Amino acid sequence: MSMNQKQVDKISKEIYRRFPEVNGKKPQVRKRQLVKKRSILRSNTYSLTYRGQSKTLLNKTMPFYVRAVVNEDGKILKITMSH
């Protein structure tokens, strides 16, 4: 099973709600391999990465990323943000 556009749109809607800075940005979708020896997960997961920009106090732009890890059913398992 793979991610379909309807699932990506549903996940994106939640990401846009939590992180309005990336509203309208299309995510990069990657399938993550299941590592059975070290994982409690029973299915493959996907990583959706959104790229945005924010302004610093010195009025410079700084890129940041929002990454959502989701299962095959489209349930968000984890969300992280990094600069």
C-alpha positions, 0 to 999 in steps of 0.5 A: 500500500502507498500514500494516495493524494487524498491522504497527503491532502488530509495530513497537509491540512493538519500540518497547515493548521499547526504550522501556518508558515508552510500553508500551501507548500507541497510536501516531499513524500518518502517511503521509510523502510521498516526495520523489523529488528528495532521497530515496534511498528508493524507497517511501513511509514512515510515521511512528509517534509514541508519547507518554509521560511521565517524572518529573524529579529534582524529581518533575515530569512531563515529556512526551516523544515516540518517533517511528519512521520505517518503510517500507511493509513495516514495517521500522524505518528510524529511531527518535528520542526527544525531550522 
